[in-house]
Amino acid sequence: MEPQIPKPQHKRIRREKKTIEHMVELYCKDHHGTHGEICRECREFKEYAFLRLDKCPFQEKKSTCGKCLVHCYRPDMKEKVKIVMRYSGPRMLLHHPSLALHHVWDGRRKPPTLGKKAA
Ligand SMILES: [Zn+2]
């Protein structure tokens, strides 16, 4: 039987967070002229994205957020994530190739459904 110890965060989620963090940094640096530390708006966005990951019902089974069938982002945050991904996505290959490749692989996973909701 599985022991009832609090599970450390799955590495899939940790990696997703790292990917988002780098993407936000790239975006903020080039759009808001920050160096090293991201601006308040971007920090709020990052924290929001992290929170969504913490609460993601799929955890290590998740596809990438862009492919997910459950739209858990607030509309304004969803706009922001689209803009950030569009800008930083291709640049991730240059700056953080291994994270970028993982993200592509993760995105090829078929997005799971919650089951309860019949499509
Ligand atoms: Zn910013």
Residues whose N, C-alpha, C, O or C-beta is under 5 A from the ligand:
A	BS01	ZN	C28 H32 C39 C42
